[in-house]
Amino acid sequence: MKAFPLVILSLAASTALAATPAELLATYRAEAAKVAPNFQPSAGRGAEFFARRFGISAKMPACTSCHTEKPTQAGRHVVTDKAIKPMAPAANSQRFTDLAKTEKWFGRNCKEVVGRECTAAEKADFVAFMMEARP
C-alpha cells in the first residue's frame, strides 16, 4: 500500500472527513502533535511556506508559481494554463472542506514543488495561513 492511502486512513481514523477548514486544520494539528506534542499551527509559518522558493522544478519553484502571491485571487497552472480557483476559503468556500481532495492536492503539489511529501505540521500551517487570508 502506498503512503498516500495510509495517510488518508490515519487522518480519517482521527476524525470524520472534514466539513470545514477548521475541522481539517484540527485533523492536521492532531497528526502533527503525534510527532511534536506541543505543536500549534502557525499562519506565519504557513505564509513563509507558501512563498518559499523550493527550486525543485524550474517551472514551479513555489506555490505562488501557480496560485499567485495572493491566495484570495485565482491563479493559472504554469504548465497547462488551466485556471485555478482561489486557495483561501474566504474567496472559495469549497477549499479545505474535503480531506481526501485536500490530501490528493497536497500529495501532488508537494511532490512537484517541494520535492517530497509535506508533513502534517506543514499542512496545518498552510491551512492556518489560508484560513486567515482575506480579499
Secondary structure, DSSP 4 states (H G I P E B T S, - for coil): --HHHHHHHHHHHHSSSPSSHHHHHHHHHHHHHTTSTT----HHHHHHHHH----SSSS-SSTHHHH-S-TTS-EE-TTT--EE--SSTTT-TTTT--HHHHHHHHHHHIIIIISSPPPHHHHHHHHHHHHH---
